Amino acid sequence: MTTEQIKIEHVNFKYPGGEHPVLNDVNLTIQKGAFVAIIGGNGSGKSTLCKLINGLIPHYYVGDFTGSVTVNGLDTKESKVADLSHHVGYVYQDFDNQLVRARVLEDASFAPLNFGHADYKERGKRALELTGLTGHDEEFIWQLSGGQKHLLALAGAVSLDPDILIMDEPIAQLDPFHAKEIYDVLKMLNEQHGKTIIVIEHHTEFIADYCKEVVLMDQGNVIWKKPTADALRLVEQLMERQIFPPQVTQAAFKLDTFSNKSYPITLSEALGLFPNQVGEEVAAHGPTNNSERAGRQSIVEMEQVSFAYKTITRSKKTVLNGIDLTINQGDRIALVGNNGAGKSSLMRLITGLVKPAEGKVMVKGKNTRECSPEKMADFVTYIYQNPEEMFIEDSVRKDVSFFLKARKVPEYEKIVDRILEQFELTSLQERDSRLMSGGQQRRASLAIGVAMNPSIILLDEPTANLDIATRKHITRLIGTLKDNVEAVLVATHDMQLVAEWANRVIVLKDGHVLHDGTRESVFNNRELLDLAGLNPPQIMELSRGLNMSPVCYTVDDFVAAVNKQFGEENNDGIQTKII
Amino acid sequence: MEYRQKLFDKLSVEQVKIELLNTAYGNDQTFLAKLDPRTLFIWYLFFGFAPWFIHNQAILLGMFAFVVVMMLIARSSPLIIFILCLGLLGQGGYLLLAAWFFGGDLSTIMPLLILTMKLSIISLASISVFTSMDPEKLSDGLLKVGVPGQVSFSISYAYRMLPSLIEEYHHVFLSFRLRGKAPEKHGILYWRSIAYFVKIAMLSFYPLMLSTSKRARTTVEALETKGSFFAFNNPKVKAIKLAHLTFRQRDYWFLTFSLLYVISLFIFGILYS
């Protein structure tokens, strides 16, 4: 199993028209059967490196290319992209655009058909079977969920039975449950079918659980390739590049009790290494904060609301049923639940874009049924999951001004200046928002929302699709929103955001409110978490596993709690040292 | 209020998307949909073009009856039929008014009505045929009759992208509504509101262009790796891809029946006149 399958030697590459080389004297060898994660900051050349392997560079992108790349003994310079496709399958980050046929089986068997395999349908079916999509053969692509589309893109790559599979950020848009599903498929392909798997990944916790090796890239260089455990323990090197190791590793790093740097990288490892506390068991159902909420002014009231939409087959699909909900001043609500639980529909009801089938939605005393969305926009701002869909002008500044200008607000330019400042967009204000990076786009969409000066702001998955460093930045900015508006409602899978920011958590499942309470009441309720398919942050799992009370929500909390405990024990004369 | 709401429901972008997709892909179980695309091409070649050269009213009437039955068998989308009727009635009414205005009588209107009849036959024939062929079938059929692979692929790809594009358009449109300001007063006959909606409906197209070109990059790369460019005009691939197209008994029956119907129609029409 130690054959060198991919060999990249002294490769330099510059995109046509680019100023700087994207790859700088890159050397990398990957063995057959490896499961490799490529990590690195934005613009470090990760995607470019992967496109070397399937021959898109230098054949499709004809830039300045030197050096040599060998895949399965083929020199990529001498081989055609089409030939290399039999050796390398590639799944893009925007995998949606990779699906080119209307039906599932047609798409999965597209490549085998193109290469003239008479049994193309069987090959397609086999690929669907491998990715767990059997039974969806005749469905249309637009009927699939995001997770299923991703699996289909993978099936398309697997259909030619290549030895190597590359996935660019496989789980960026998925909830934790579906993310695990994708990685389980990759793991199976790796272990049972001997495929070499290469992923570009930001989520180090998934890397720790699934990948065998890690390649670190920085500014077009491959810095090193190491076994996963060794790689993730180099906390300082990673943090320097804005890559965050698993929370348990960060915690161990911050506690100076780990002398030999044998930090844990997974939860199960950590549970054995940190001291177990015999604190009293936390009450399984913590207090809800209903009593505290009483007396505050309500902003949104929903009474027995149900909502259904028409599907492609002209049948109605009920997404929300019997929702009773009041949103009050000062609420920072996290709306959680799996994909398809009804989170986006609930938000759209508040904006007045859609009307409930039954029941009523009152916003600031106005019934949405009787008001147009334009009218509701005076009180409600909805920030889309995909920021690009919010950009209707050709510069950031114009987009931020749009609402104020339409309403002829006096001296709106000053307000715009202030908001651009708040979201660190002043230097970008003349740029076209659609051409900015993911994090910048997200900031622009927040600025657009705040410029509308609403009573309540609704955010749909504000931290999805971002690398961890940008995600932290956005989380911080969301934290400042409470100074601008009376209430914030965030639909999210990002449990870190929920833990650090929310003061009220609403759990949705299958169109019902499963739970409504404080974050403690959610994260201390194992049954609820399992039922709703939620994955609490790792550090929280750890502190609960160690019976710590109260449960810690952040790494810093955890470190402080453990240090305090050590302090106490040391005062008792008991020496603790973890080896 | 109630009626207006219902009308808006029918006219929503979402509804248009559903109707379009159903027209394109929804009817794969009808008799016509099970025919070979080439059968439909042959049939269409006659019913789509011949009416221009026929002036016999009886024959036209007979053809009209036939295409109406075809349309019923094809189970076309009600929305499309509604739009068609609206167009035809509008045109008929306009002709009637014009004829009247210039002092004509029934004899002036007759030739105009015949023209409308011809147009109806052609439109109904087109609707029946295209509802019965989903884009895949159409593109396979075209490929079979010798149209280049790129063209036939583009047709099926365009339909594959249609729902995503409509959805994105819808979101941009809603962005305008969520941040814009609708006119305070509706104006006479709602003209202010209508002007407002027409304006944002047009503006919403611009942001789409850029995002589409961004999407295209991944798609073209994917097509490259999936060997499409290699396959477009490769005879072997074409043969495998089109192996499922065969004339069956029902194709022969259908063509024979159509032929007999048309022949007897001509005999009857000529005798009658």
HADDOCK unambig.tbl for C-alpha pairs under 7 A between the chains (distance, minus, plus):
assign (segid A and resid 81 and name CA) (segid B and resid 225 and name CA) 6.00 0.50 0.50
assign (segid A and resid 82 and name CA) (segid B and resid 224 and name CA) 6.91 0.50 0.50
assign (segid A and resid 82 and name CA) (segid B and resid 225 and name CA) 5.56 0.50 0.50
assign (segid A and resid 82 and name CA) (segid B and resid 226 and name CA) 6.85 0.50 0.50
assign (segid A and resid 82 and name CA) (segid B and resid 227 and name CA) 5.26 0.50 0.50
assign (segid A and resid 85 and name CA) (segid B and resid 225 and name CA) 5.71 0.50 0.50
assign (segid A and resid 85 and name CA) (segid B and resid 226 and name CA) 6.92 0.50 0.50
assign (segid A and resid 97 and name CA) (segid B and resid 215 and name CA) 6.08 0.50 0.50
assign (segid A and resid 97 and name CA) (segid B and resid 218 and name CA) 6.09 0.50 0.50
assign (segid A and resid 97 and name CA) (segid B and resid 219 and name CA) 5.33 0.50 0.50
assign (segid A and resid 98 and name CA) (segid B and resid 218 and name CA) 6.36 0.50 0.50
assign (segid A and resid 98 and name CA) (segid B and resid 219 and name CA) 5.23 0.50 0.50
assign (segid A and resid 98 and name CA) (segid B and resid 222 and name CA) 5.63 0.50 0.50
assign (segid A and resid 100 and name CA) (segid B and resid 157 and name CA) 6.09 0.50 0.50
assign (segid A and resid 100 and name CA) (segid B and resid 160 and name CA) 6.70 0.50 0.50
assign (segid A and resid 101 and name CA) (segid B and resid 157 and name CA) 6.34 0.50 0.50
assign (segid A and resid 101 and name CA) (segid B and resid 160 and name CA) 6.01 0.50 0.50
assign (segid A and resid 102 and name CA) (segid B and resid 160 and name CA) 4.90 0.50 0.50
assign (segid A and resid 111 and name CA) (segid B and resid 226 and name CA) 4.68 0.50 0.50
assign (segid A and resid 111 and name CA) (segid B and resid 227 and name CA) 6.26 0.50 0.50
assign (segid A and resid 113 and name CA) (segid B and resid 237 and name CA) 6.64 0.50 0.50
assign (segid A and resid 113 and name CA) (segid B and resid 241 and name CA) 6.99 0.50 0.50
assign (segid A and resid 114 and name CA) (segid B and resid 227 and name CA) 5.65 0.50 0.50
assign (segid A and resid 114 and name CA) (segid B and resid 228 and name CA) 5.72 0.50 0.50
assign (segid A and resid 114 and name CA) (segid B and resid 231 and name CA) 4.94 0.50 0.50
assign (segid A and resid 114 and name CA) (segid B and resid 237 and name CA) 6.16 0.50 0.50
assign (segid A and resid 115 and name CA) (segid B and resid 227 and name CA) 6.41 0.50 0.50
assign (segid A and resid 115 and name CA) (segid B and resid 231 and name CA) 6.68 0.50 0.50
assign (segid A and resid 116 and name CA) (segid B and resid 236 and name CA) 6.42 0.50 0.50
assign (segid A and resid 116 and name CA) (segid B and resid 237 and name CA) 4.77 0.50 0.50
assign (segid A and resid 118 and name CA) (segid B and resid 240 and name CA) 6.11 0.50 0.50
assign (segid A and resid 312 and name CA) (segid B and resid 18 and name CA) 5.18 0.50 0.50
assign (segid A and resid 373 and name CA) (segid B and resid 177 and name CA) 6.36 0.50 0.50
assign (segid A and resid 373 and name CA) (segid B and resid 178 and name CA) 5.82 0.50 0.50
assign (segid A and resid 374 and name CA) (segid B and resid 177 and name CA) 5.57 0.50 0.50
assign (segid A and resid 374 and name CA) (segid B and resid 178 and name CA) 5.50 0.50 0.50
assign (segid A and resid 374 and name CA) (segid B and resid 179 and name CA) 6.64 0.50 0.50
assign (segid A and resid 374 and name CA) (segid B and resid 180 and name CA) 6.14 0.50 0.50
assign (segid A and resid 374 and name CA) (segid B and resid 181 and name CA) 5.56 0.50 0.50
assign (segid A and resid 374 and name CA) (segid B and resid 182 and name CA) 6.11 0.50 0.50
assign (segid A and resid 377 and name CA) (segid B and resid 178 and name CA) 5.66 0.50 0.50
assign (segid A and resid 377 and name CA) (segid B and resid 179 and name CA) 6.32 0.50 0.50
assign (segid A and resid 389 and name CA) (segid B and resid 168 and name CA) 7.00 0.50 0.50
assign (segid A and resid 389 and name CA) (segid B and resid 171 and name CA) 5.99 0.50 0.50
assign (segid A and resid 389 and name CA) (segid B and resid 172 and name CA) 5.31 0.50 0.50
assign (segid A and resid 390 and name CA) (segid B and resid 172 and name CA) 6.42 0.50 0.50
assign (segid A and resid 390 and name CA) (segid B and resid 175 and name CA) 5.67 0.50 0.50
assign (segid A and resid 392 and name CA) (segid B and resid 172 and name CA) 6.98 0.50 0.50
assign (segid A and resid 392 and name CA) (segid B and resid 207 and name CA) 6.20 0.50 0.50
assign (segid A and resid 403 and name CA) (segid B and resid 179 and name CA) 5.11 0.50 0.50
assign (segid A and resid 403 and name CA) (segid B and resid 180 and name CA) 5.89 0.50 0.50
assign (segid A and resid 406 and name CA) (segid B and resid 180 and name CA) 6.10 0.50 0.50
assign (segid A and resid 406 and name CA) (segid B and resid 181 and name CA) 5.96 0.50 0.50
assign (segid A and resid 407 and name CA) (segid B and resid 181 and name CA) 6.71 0.50 0.50
